[in-house]
């Protein structure tokens, strides 16, 4: 069994997904900081904040899709919320470390974090709603349409 297939089988657990997303985010922030420190590109202090926001959105979309596999949605939802909270705090701390700017000094990134957070809640709720509709439709018999009386 390859490393990718082992990782893919565990990505449907929100803490694992959050850890993978944060690791990729941190690696990209570190790479960007290194490129800027060497002087190969101009100084963009908001680069780390944009990476953090982009990877939070990636987690929100991936986690919403993986929730389709979840057997117990309430348990998955709780785990997703705590994982998202941890990812958000860790990403904000890493972005602060690499940029030297707080979220208040990072301009509109505070609002971007808020929008991504509400988007995550909407994605997760929408996927659950669609999943329930499909489950209902699968249980319904479609032999003959019901007639109004």
MDAnalysis code that builds the backbone (N, CA, C; Angstrom):
import MDAnalysis as mda
import numpy as np

u = mda.Universe.empty(447, n_residues=149, atom_resindex=np.repeat(np.arange(149), 3), trajectory=True)
u.add_TopologyAttr("name", ["N", "CA", "C"] * 149)
u.add_TopologyAttr("resid", np.arange(1, 150))
u.add_TopologyAttr("resname", ["UNK", "UNK", "UNK", "UNK", "UNK", "UNK", "UNK", "UNK", "UNK", "UNK", "UNK", "UNK", "UNK", "UNK", "UNK", "UNK", "UNK", "UNK", "UNK", "UNK", "UNK", "UNK", "UNK", "UNK", "UNK", "UNK", "UNK", "UNK", "UNK", "UNK", "UNK", "UNK", "UNK", "UNK", "UNK", "UNK", "UNK", "UNK", "UNK", "UNK", "UNK", "UNK", "UNK", "UNK", "UNK", "UNK", "UNK", "UNK", "UNK", "UNK", "UNK", "UNK", "UNK", "UNK", "UNK", "UNK", "UNK", "UNK", "UNK", "UNK", "UNK", "UNK", "UNK", "UNK", "UNK", "UNK", "UNK", "UNK", "UNK", "UNK", "UNK", "UNK", "UNK", "UNK", "UNK", "UNK", "UNK", "UNK", "UNK", "UNK", "UNK", "UNK", "UNK", "UNK", "UNK", "UNK", "UNK", "UNK", "UNK", "UNK", "UNK", "UNK", "UNK", "UNK", "UNK", "UNK", "UNK", "UNK", "UNK", "UNK", "UNK", "UNK", "UNK", "UNK", "UNK", "UNK", "UNK", "UNK", "UNK", "UNK", "UNK", "UNK", "UNK", "UNK", "UNK", "UNK", "UNK", "UNK", "UNK", "UNK", "UNK", "UNK", "UNK", "UNK", "UNK", "UNK", "UNK", "UNK", "UNK", "UNK", "UNK", "UNK", "UNK", "UNK", "UNK", "UNK", "UNK", "UNK", "UNK", "UNK", "UNK", "UNK", "UNK", "UNK", "UNK", "UNK", "UNK", "UNK", "UNK"])
u.atoms.positions = np.array([
    [0.857, -1.185, 0.000],
    [0.000, 0.000, 0.000],
    [0.898, 1.242, 0.000],
    [0.677, 2.128, -0.930],
    [1.529, 3.306, -1.056],
    [1.181, 4.346, 0.008],
    [2.093, 5.285, 0.181],
    [1.895, 6.347, 1.161],
    [0.670, 7.185, 0.826],
    [0.469, 7.466, -0.465],
    [-0.679, 8.279, -0.875],
    [-1.997, 7.576, -0.575],
    [-2.068, 6.279, -0.839],
    [-3.325, 5.569, -0.576],
    [-3.594, 5.471, 0.922],
    [-2.553, 5.352, 1.739],
    [-2.734, 5.355, 3.194],
    [-3.244, 6.708, 3.664],
    [-2.656, 7.768, 3.122],
    [-3.076, 9.120, 3.500],
    [-4.490, 9.404, 3.023],
    [-4.815, 8.974, 1.809],
    [-6.145, 9.229, 1.255],
    [-7.224, 8.531, 2.074],
    [-6.923, 7.360, 2.598],
    [-7.919, 6.637, 3.390],
    [-8.149, 7.295, 4.745],
    [-7.218, 8.121, 5.185],
    [-7.363, 8.791, 6.479],
    [-7.796, 10.247, 6.355],
    [-7.819, 10.780, 5.143],
    [-8.186, 12.176, 4.962],
    [-9.643, 12.465, 5.274],
    [-10.468, 11.435, 5.345],
    [-11.865, 11.678, 5.670],
    [-12.068, 11.938, 7.163],
    [-10.998, 11.901, 7.944],
    [-11.058, 12.302, 9.353],
    [-10.609, 13.761, 9.433],
    [-11.461, 14.649, 9.945],
    [-11.147, 16.087, 9.941],
    [-9.815, 16.485, 10.585],
    [-9.404, 15.902, 11.720],
    [-8.102, 16.320, 12.273],
    [-6.934, 15.988, 11.347],
    [-6.998, 14.854, 10.676],
    [-5.930, 14.474, 9.745],
    [-5.914, 15.433, 8.566],
    [-7.086, 15.738, 8.034],
    [-7.177, 16.681, 6.912],
    [-6.648, 18.056, 7.317],
    [-7.014, 18.518, 8.506],
    [-6.540, 19.822, 8.983],
    [-5.021, 19.826, 9.136],
    [-4.459, 18.745, 9.643],
    [-3.002, 18.659, 9.811],
    [-2.284, 18.667, 8.463],
    [-2.822, 17.942, 7.491],
    [-2.216, 17.920, 6.151],
    [-2.309, 19.300, 5.504],
    [-3.469, 19.931, 5.601],
    [-3.658, 21.256, 5.005],
    [-2.732, 22.270, 5.675],
    [-2.636, 22.223, 7.000],
    [-1.743, 23.160, 7.688],
    [-0.286, 22.911, 7.313],
    [0.106, 21.652, 7.198],
    [1.494, 21.337, 6.823],
    [1.832, 21.902, 5.449],
    [0.929, 21.723, 4.492],
    [1.156, 22.275, 3.159],
    [1.197, 23.800, 3.192],
    [0.313, 24.384, 3.963],
    [0.271, 25.838, 4.100],
    [1.573, 26.361, 4.713],
    [2.008, 25.720, 5.780],
    [3.237, 26.137, 6.452],
    [4.434, 26.001, 5.517],
    [4.473, 24.910, 4.753],
    [5.569, 24.701, 3.811],
    [5.600, 25.789, 2.746],
    [4.448, 26.166, 2.237],
    [4.371, 27.214, 1.221],
    [4.735, 28.582, 1.802],
    [4.328, 28.844, 3.049],
    [4.723, 30.095, 3.712],
    [6.229, 30.145, 3.911],
    [6.797, 29.023, 4.320],
    [8.246, 28.947, 4.527],
    [8.997, 29.148, 3.217],
    [8.505, 28.538, 2.164],
    [9.123, 28.697, 0.842],
    [9.047, 30.153, 0.390],
    [7.888, 30.777, 0.549],
    [7.730, 32.182, 0.164],
    [8.612, 33.107, 0.978],
    [8.724, 32.825, 2.274],
    [9.579, 33.629, 3.130],
    [11.038, 33.482, 2.702],
    [11.448, 32.246, 2.361],
    [12.818, 32.011, 1.915],
    [13.137, 32.729, 0.614],
    [12.198, 32.698, -0.313],
    [12.394, 33.380, -1.599],
    [12.517, 34.887, -1.388],
    [11.688, 35.432, -0.492],
    [11.761, 36.873, -0.219],
    [13.032, 37.233, 0.553],
    [13.455, 36.350, 1.459],
    [14.668, 36.616, 2.243],
    [15.910, 36.610, 1.362],
    [15.901, 35.793, 0.323],
    [17.048, 35.743, -0.594],
    [17.029, 36.895, -1.582],
    [15.942, 37.639, -1.624],
    [15.862, 38.792, -2.511],
    [15.505, 38.450, -3.944],
    [14.983, 37.254, -4.185],
    [14.629, 36.855, -5.538],
    [13.351, 37.508, -6.014],
    [12.563, 38.004, -5.105],
    [11.304, 38.647, -5.464],
    [11.071, 39.822, -4.521],
    [10.109, 40.654, -4.872],
    [9.795, 41.815, -4.051],
    [9.205, 41.418, -2.701],
    [9.196, 42.369, -1.816],
    [8.708, 42.142, -0.457],
    [7.183, 42.262, -0.415],
    [6.497, 41.169, -0.177],
    [5.047, 41.176, -0.001],
    [4.760, 40.591, 1.372],
    [4.508, 41.457, 2.320],
    [4.328, 41.001, 3.699],
    [3.001, 40.301, 3.912],
    [2.065, 40.451, 3.003],
    [0.753, 39.815, 3.153],
    [0.690, 38.437, 2.498],
    [1.799, 37.981, 1.944],
    [1.838, 36.685, 1.272],
    [1.400, 35.561, 2.220],
    [1.910, 35.549, 3.426],
    [1.582, 34.485, 4.383],
    [0.092, 34.500, 4.734],
    [-0.484, 35.690, 4.844],
    [-1.912, 35.783, 5.156],
    [-2.766, 35.264, 4.012],
    [-2.342, 35.523, 2.773],
    [-3.118, 35.015, 1.636],
    [-3.006, 33.498, 1.536],
    [-1.844, 32.939, 1.856],
    [-1.678, 31.483, 1.858],
    [-2.560, 30.870, 2.941],
    [-2.573, 31.475, 4.122],
    [-3.396, 30.956, 5.222],
    [-4.876, 30.951, 4.830],
    [-5.352, 32.033, 4.248],
    [-6.762, 32.117, 3.852],
    [-7.080, 31.115, 2.744],
    [-6.190, 30.973, 1.784],
    [-6.431, 30.046, 0.675],
    [-6.497, 28.599, 1.166],
    [-5.626, 28.236, 2.089],
    [-5.630, 26.865, 2.571],
    [-6.782, 26.608, 3.547],
    [-7.266, 27.635, 4.218],
    [-8.477, 27.470, 5.022],
    [-9.669, 27.189, 4.114],
    [-9.724, 27.864, 2.981],
    [-10.792, 27.616, 2.010],
    [-10.662, 26.212, 1.418],
    [-9.441, 25.780, 1.160],
    [-9.211, 24.419, 0.666],
    [-9.730, 23.396, 1.676],
    [-9.432, 23.609, 2.963],
    [-9.931, 22.706, 4.002],
    [-11.457, 22.717, 4.023],
    [-12.048, 23.889, 3.926],
    [-13.508, 24.001, 3.981],
    [-14.160, 23.200, 2.853],
    [-13.636, 23.308, 1.659],
    [-14.217, 22.587, 0.523],
    [-13.966, 21.086, 0.632],
    [-12.730, 20.691, 0.939],
    [-12.401, 19.267, 1.027],
    [-13.164, 18.602, 2.167],
    [-13.238, 19.261, 3.307],
    [-13.934, 18.697, 4.447],
    [-15.417, 18.545, 4.153],
    [-15.999, 19.490, 3.460],
    [-17.410, 19.387, 3.100],
    [-17.650, 18.201, 2.184],
    [-16.755, 17.970, 1.245],
    [-16.911, 16.825, 0.347],
    [-16.694, 15.507, 1.077],
    [-15.705, 15.458, 1.964],
    [-15.459, 14.231, 2.722],
    [-16.594, 13.937, 3.700],
    [-17.377, 14.928, 4.048],
    [-18.496, 14.687, 4.965],
    [-19.565, 13.810, 4.323],
    [-19.537, 13.680, 3.003],
    [-20.478, 12.787, 2.328],
    [-20.258, 11.337, 2.747],
    [-19.028, 10.984, 3.093],
    [-18.705, 9.626, 3.507],
    [-19.049, 9.350, 4.967],
    [-19.280, 10.387, 5.729],
    [-19.458, 10.234, 7.174],
    [-20.729, 9.456, 7.492],
    [-20.600, 8.507, 8.397],
    [-21.766, 7.749, 8.827],
    [-22.608, 8.551, 9.805],
    [-21.977, 9.131, 10.804],
    [-22.664, 9.932, 11.810],
    [-22.295, 11.397, 11.569],
    [-23.225, 12.142, 10.983],
    [-22.905, 13.513, 10.595],
    [-22.658, 14.414, 11.802],
    [-23.404, 14.241, 12.886],
    [-23.217, 15.119, 14.053],
    [-21.832, 14.958, 14.662],
    [-21.359, 13.732, 14.736],
    [-19.999, 13.484, 15.249],
    [-18.964, 14.096, 14.299],
    [-19.191, 13.905, 13.006],
    [-18.271, 14.457, 12.011],
    [-18.283, 15.985, 12.056],
    [-19.472, 16.562, 12.203],
    [-19.604, 18.014, 12.252],
    [-18.831, 18.583, 13.435],
    [-18.963, 17.977, 14.603],
    [-18.229, 18.440, 15.783],
    [-16.731, 18.349, 15.589],
    [-16.285, 17.228, 15.058],
    [-14.859, 17.056, 14.790],
    [-14.365, 18.062, 13.755],
    [-15.188, 18.350, 12.761],
    [-14.834, 19.329, 11.727],
    [-14.683, 20.729, 12.311],
    [-15.604, 21.091, 13.205],
    [-15.555, 22.429, 13.809],
    [-14.284, 22.621, 14.636],
    [-13.975, 21.628, 15.479],
    [-12.768, 21.733, 16.296],
    [-11.503, 21.734, 15.435],
    [-11.494, 20.927, 14.396],
    [-10.340, 20.891, 13.496],
    [-10.181, 22.204, 12.748],
    [-11.307, 22.777, 12.304],
    [-11.255, 24.060, 11.606],
    [-10.766, 25.160, 12.543],
    [-11.240, 25.129, 13.773],
    [-10.788, 26.115, 14.754],
    [-9.281, 26.006, 14.972],
    [-8.795, 24.783, 15.125],
    [-7.357, 24.582, 15.294],
    [-6.565, 25.025, 14.084],
    [-7.080, 24.702, 12.891],
    [-6.418, 25.119, 11.650],
    [-6.377, 26.633, 11.541],
    [-7.461, 27.292, 11.894],
    [-7.531, 28.748, 11.811],
    [-6.528, 29.399, 12.754],
    [-6.485, 28.934, 13.987],
    [-5.550, 29.504, 14.969],
    [-4.101, 29.238, 14.547],
    [-3.812, 28.007, 14.143],
    [-2.446, 27.671, 13.726],
    [-2.033, 28.450, 12.479],
    [-2.934, 28.591, 11.525],
    [-2.624, 29.337, 10.299],
    [-2.397, 30.815, 10.602],
    [-3.219, 31.375, 11.481],
    [-3.056, 32.787, 11.842],
    [-1.733, 33.011, 12.580],
    [-1.377, 32.089, 13.459],
    [-0.095, 32.218, 14.166],
    [1.085, 32.085, 13.208],
    [0.994, 31.149, 12.281],
    [2.071, 30.985, 11.299],
    [2.170, 32.209, 10.394],
    [1.038, 32.741, 9.962],
    [1.049, 33.931, 9.104],
    [1.635, 35.121, 9.861],
    [1.299, 35.239, 11.137],
    [1.875, 36.311, 11.959],
    [3.387, 36.137, 12.090],
    [3.819, 34.899, 12.276],
    [5.248, 34.605, 12.398],
    [6.004, 34.984, 11.127],
    [5.478, 34.612, 9.971],
    [6.180, 34.862, 8.716],
    [6.050, 36.289, 8.212],
    [4.933, 36.936, 8.510],
    [4.735, 38.286, 7.973],
    [5.128, 39.383, 8.950],
    [5.052, 39.086, 10.232],
    [5.319, 40.116, 11.235],
    [4.143, 41.053, 11.444],
    [3.005, 40.726, 10.840],
    [1.802, 41.558, 10.951],
    [0.716, 40.781, 11.689],
    [-0.006, 41.475, 12.556],
    [-1.160, 40.842, 13.189],
    [-2.307, 40.835, 12.191],
    [-3.361, 40.111, 12.532],
    [-4.501, 40.043, 11.611],
    [-5.169, 41.409, 11.461],
    [-5.092, 42.236, 12.486],
    [-5.639, 43.590, 12.389],
    [-4.825, 44.468, 11.458],
    [-3.514, 44.235, 11.419],
    [-2.622, 45.012, 10.548],
    [-2.588, 44.475, 9.120],
    [-3.160, 43.288, 8.924],
    [-3.110, 42.654, 7.608],
    [-4.225, 43.129, 6.683],
    [-4.852, 44.221, 7.026],
    [-5.875, 44.791, 6.153],
    [-7.159, 43.993, 6.152],
    [-7.593, 43.603, 4.991],
    [-8.891, 42.951, 4.845],
    [-8.859, 41.458, 5.154],
    [-7.731, 40.932, 5.573],
    [-7.655, 39.499, 5.825],
    [-8.498, 39.064, 7.014],
    [-8.782, 39.937, 7.938],
    [-9.689, 39.585, 9.027],
    [-11.062, 39.274, 8.446],
    [-11.533, 40.095, 7.506],
    [-12.830, 39.855, 6.884],
    [-12.790, 38.625, 5.991],
    [-11.679, 38.385, 5.357],
    [-11.553, 37.185, 4.527],
    [-11.661, 35.942, 5.403],
    [-11.026, 35.962, 6.573],
    [-11.127, 34.831, 7.499],
    [-12.582, 34.628, 7.932],
    [-13.285, 35.706, 8.196],
    [-14.690, 35.610, 8.618],
    [-15.551, 35.046, 7.485],
    [-15.336, 35.527, 6.269],
    [-16.105, 35.043, 5.120],
    [-15.821, 33.569, 4.860],
    [-14.568, 33.158, 4.935],
    [-14.225, 31.750, 4.729],
    [-14.867, 30.886, 5.818],
    [-14.898, 31.385, 7.043],
    [-15.512, 30.637, 8.137],
    [-17.009, 30.453, 7.908],
    [-17.706, 31.509, 7.537],
    [-19.134, 31.377, 7.241],
    [-19.348, 30.513, 5.994],
    [-18.466, 30.626, 5.029],
    [-18.542, 29.768, 3.847],
    [-18.391, 28.308, 4.210],
    [-17.498, 28.019, 5.139],
    [-17.313, 26.640, 5.610],
    [-18.597, 26.107, 6.236],
    [-19.218, 26.921, 7.067],
    [-20.482, 26.500, 7.694],
    [-21.568, 26.266, 6.649],
    [-21.622, 27.132, 5.657],
    [-22.613, 26.979, 4.591],
    [-22.321, 25.729, 3.762],
    [-21.049, 25.510, 3.381],
    [-20.684, 24.319, 2.605],
    [-21.085, 23.057, 3.345],
    [-20.712, 22.984, 4.618],
    [-20.973, 21.780, 5.398],
    [-22.474, 21.546, 5.560],
    [-23.210, 22.597, 5.806],
    [-24.662, 22.460, 5.965],
    [-25.333, 22.086, 4.647],
    [-24.897, 22.691, 3.568],
    [-25.476, 22.410, 2.263],
    [-25.229, 20.963, 1.849],
    [-24.024, 20.478, 2.060],
    [-23.716, 19.093, 1.700],
    [-24.562, 18.135, 2.533],
    [-24.728, 18.434, 3.820],
    [-25.557, 17.581, 4.667],
    [-27.011, 17.605, 4.208],
    [-27.501, 18.774, 3.835],
    [-28.878, 18.903, 3.353],
    [-29.088, 18.096, 2.074],
    [-28.170, 18.201, 1.142],
    [-28.271, 17.463, -0.118],
    [-28.182, 15.961, 0.151],
    [-27.314, 15.571, 1.076],
    [-27.174, 14.152, 1.425],
    [-28.487, 13.609, 1.985],
    [-29.165, 14.384, 2.815],
    [-30.449, 13.945, 3.378],
    [-31.529, 13.853, 2.296],
    [-31.521, 14.771, 1.361],
    [-32.490, 14.718, 0.260],
    [-32.274, 13.461, -0.573],
    [-31.022, 13.146, -0.871],
    [-30.714, 11.950, -1.659],
    [-31.120, 10.693, -0.891],
    [-30.853, 10.650, 0.417],
    [-31.257, 9.488, 1.216],
    [-32.778, 9.331, 1.211],
    [-33.491, 10.436, 1.314],
    [-34.950, 10.382, 1.270],
    [-35.430, 9.876, -0.090],
    [-34.829, 10.372, -1.145],
    [-35.231, 9.965, -2.490],
    [-34.933, 8.486, -2.738],
    [-33.855, 7.978, -2.151],
    [-33.535, 6.560, -2.314],
    [-34.538, 5.668, -1.596],
    [-35.093, 6.123, -0.485],
    [-36.076, 5.346, 0.268],
    [-37.458, 5.376, -0.377],
    [-37.747, 6.407, -1.101],
    [-39.070, 6.599, -1.708],
    [-39.242, 5.648, -2.885],
    [-40.412, 5.061, -2.982],
    [-40.709, 4.218, -4.134],
    [-41.287, 5.089, -5.239],
    [-40.838, 4.869, -6.440],
    [-41.249, 5.687, -7.577],
    [-42.020, 4.857, -8.595],
    [-42.792, 3.880, -8.126],
    [-43.547, 3.036, -9.055],
    [-44.621, 3.813, -9.787],
    [-45.327, 4.647, -9.052],
    [-46.433, 5.374, -9.654],
    [-46.550, 6.709, -8.933],
    [-46.724, 7.781, -9.681],
    [-46.859, 9.082, -9.022],
    [-48.125, 9.133, -8.169],
    [-48.057, 9.833, -7.092],
    [-49.231, 10.003, -6.232],
    [-50.177, 11.024, -6.866],
    [-51.440, 10.729, -6.798],
    [-52.425, 11.612, -7.392],
    [-53.086, 12.443, -6.303],
    [-53.394, 13.649, -6.672],
    [-54.117, 14.522, -5.743],
    [-55.582, 14.124, -5.735],
    [-56.199, 14.234, -4.606],
    [-57.633, 13.904, -4.507],
    [-58.452, 15.123, -4.352],
])
